[in-house]
Amino acid sequence: MDNSLTMALTPEMVAAESHKHVNTIYGLLKENKLPHVKLGRSYLISRIEFEKWLAGQSNQPPTARTAAN
């Protein structure tokens, strides 16, 4: 299936397109950090909202990581 024409994405599709693990995507959904609609036990993400979210992610500066002492 050509995902570029799909208007509603599953978390698995979002994970593949964003190069993130699917568990990371589910975490973002549960924390309401990724726009979505929940239908029963299923999550659906609008392609337009996903692309806006993804563009916003690439505009954020990298976070500094510190080593634990």
Backbone bond lengths (Angstrom), bond angles and torsions (degrees), N, CA, C in turn:
res aa  C-N    CA-C-N  psi(-1)  N-CA   C-N-CA  omega(-1)  CA-C   N-CA-C  phi
1 M - - - 1.450 - - 1.524 109.05 -
2 D 1.309 116.49 139.42 1.459 122.39 178.99 1.524 108.13 -84.50
3 N 1.349 116.80 104.97 1.464 121.44 -177.00 1.517 113.28 -69.48
4 S 1.334 118.75 -16.29 1.462 120.03 -178.12 1.530 111.86 -68.70
5 L 1.324 117.92 -18.58 1.456 121.31 179.82 1.523 112.64 -99.34
6 T 1.313 117.19 -7.96 1.451 121.78 -178.57 1.519 110.06 -75.54
7 M 1.333 116.49 127.98 1.458 120.51 -178.22 1.521 112.39 -87.83
8 A 1.332 118.16 -26.70 1.462 121.97 177.50 1.522 107.91 -118.10
9 L 1.316 115.60 129.20 1.456 121.06 -176.88 1.521 110.62 -109.71
10 T 1.313 115.82 149.47 1.453 121.44 172.87 1.527 108.15 -89.00
11 P 1.313 118.15 162.80 1.468 119.51 175.99 1.536 112.63 -55.95
12 E 1.324 117.07 -35.75 1.457 120.46 178.83 1.529 111.31 -64.93
13 M 1.320 117.22 -38.72 1.463 121.29 178.02 1.530 110.54 -67.75
14 V 1.331 116.19 -41.35 1.463 120.88 177.96 1.529 110.18 -62.51
15 A 1.326 116.64 -42.71 1.466 120.93 179.41 1.525 110.47 -59.95
16 A 1.315 117.02 -44.62 1.462 120.77 -179.20 1.523 111.29 -64.61
17 E 1.321 117.07 -42.34 1.467 120.52 -177.32 1.524 112.94 -74.80
18 S 1.330 117.24 -28.12 1.466 120.30 -178.02 1.526 112.29 -96.80
19 H 1.326 116.95 -2.76 1.470 122.81 -179.29 1.526 111.32 59.42
20 K 1.337 115.46 39.40 1.461 121.99 176.23 1.524 107.84 -120.31
21 H 1.319 116.35 157.33 1.454 120.71 177.91 1.526 108.87 -70.05
22 V 1.305 116.62 146.08 1.461 120.78 -177.84 1.535 111.39 -61.12
23 N 1.326 118.31 -31.60 1.467 119.85 177.23 1.521 111.29 -65.91
24 T 1.321 117.42 -33.45 1.463 121.54 175.65 1.520 109.96 -63.58
25 I 1.327 116.42 -42.90 1.469 120.96 179.52 1.525 110.38 -63.83
26 Y 1.331 117.46 -44.58 1.467 119.88 177.70 1.527 111.04 -61.04
27 G 1.323 117.48 -37.93 1.459 120.61 176.74 1.514 112.07 -62.54
28 L 1.334 116.48 -43.07 1.471 120.81 177.97 1.527 111.00 -63.81
29 L 1.315 116.60 -37.93 1.460 120.47 178.61 1.528 110.44 -65.84
30 K 1.318 117.05 -45.49 1.462 120.53 -178.42 1.520 111.91 -65.98
31 E 1.349 116.90 -29.15 1.465 121.47 177.92 1.524 111.97 -88.79
32 N 1.324 117.65 3.81 1.475 124.11 -178.44 1.521 112.26 57.85
33 K 1.315 117.60 34.58 1.464 121.78 177.72 1.524 111.81 -95.27
34 L 1.312 116.51 -6.54 1.461 122.88 177.58 1.520 106.99 -128.70
35 P 1.351 117.87 121.25 1.470 119.88 -177.88 1.528 111.48 -58.91
36 H 1.334 116.19 134.75 1.457 120.45 -177.34 1.521 110.92 -160.24
37 V 1.318 113.89 171.29 1.460 123.03 171.36 1.515 105.69 -125.25
38 K 1.312 116.43 136.59 1.456 120.38 177.79 1.518 108.60 -107.26
39 L 1.315 115.44 123.15 1.458 121.99 177.73 1.520 107.66 -115.30
40 G 1.319 115.13 104.15 1.462 118.42 -174.99 1.510 109.13 64.67
41 R 1.328 116.77 -119.71 1.460 121.53 178.25 1.521 112.47 -99.54
42 S 1.335 116.89 3.97 1.465 121.34 -176.33 1.524 111.49 -103.65
43 Y 1.320 115.14 145.81 1.458 122.12 175.30 1.521 108.95 -106.23
44 L 1.330 116.50 138.55 1.455 122.23 172.27 1.519 108.14 -126.96
45 I 1.327 115.02 137.09 1.456 121.50 -178.65 1.522 107.65 -120.02
46 S 1.323 116.51 127.27 1.461 121.36 176.79 1.529 109.26 -66.03
47 R 1.343 116.62 134.06 1.466 119.68 178.84 1.524 110.27 -58.43
48 I 1.326 117.90 -42.35 1.467 121.63 -178.21 1.529 109.97 -62.42
49 E 1.340 116.99 -46.91 1.463 120.53 179.35 1.525 111.33 -66.09
50 F 1.331 117.04 -37.08 1.463 120.92 177.38 1.523 110.46 -62.98
51 E 1.331 117.07 -44.40 1.468 120.25 -179.33 1.528 111.12 -65.39
52 K 1.341 117.44 -37.37 1.468 120.45 175.53 1.529 110.20 -63.92
53 W 1.335 115.81 -45.18 1.465 120.75 179.51 1.524 110.47 -62.17
54 L 1.314 116.98 -44.17 1.458 121.59 -179.23 1.528 110.74 -63.57
55 A 1.328 117.27 -40.67 1.469 120.93 177.73 1.525 110.39 -63.87
56 G 1.312 116.97 -37.69 1.455 121.27 177.78 1.520 111.72 -67.16
57 Q 1.323 117.38 -33.27 1.458 121.45 178.13 1.519 111.64 -67.16
58 S 1.323 116.86 -37.16 1.464 119.76 -178.22 1.525 111.92 -76.57
59 N 1.351 117.55 -16.53 1.465 121.21 179.33 1.518 112.62 -87.81
60 Q 1.331 117.01 -10.01 1.460 119.54 -178.84 1.521 110.25 -81.77
61 P 1.340 116.69 139.31 1.469 118.56 177.49 1.517 110.16 -68.34
62 P 1.312 117.72 150.60 1.464 119.43 178.56 1.515 110.65 -63.78
63 T 1.320 116.22 144.42 1.454 120.20 179.29 1.516 109.54 -84.58
64 A 1.316 114.82 144.73 1.469 119.94 179.26 1.521 108.77 -77.21
65 R 1.306 115.76 135.95 1.459 120.31 177.64 1.519 107.94 -109.44
66 T 1.311 114.68 134.39 1.460 118.62 178.74 1.525 108.64 -115.26
67 A 1.297 114.74 147.75 1.463 120.59 178.07 1.508 108.92 -80.88
68 A 1.326 115.43 139.52 1.466 120.22 177.35 1.527 108.44 -76.07
69 N 1.313 116.10 134.66 1.469 120.79 -179.88 1.499 111.09 -93.72
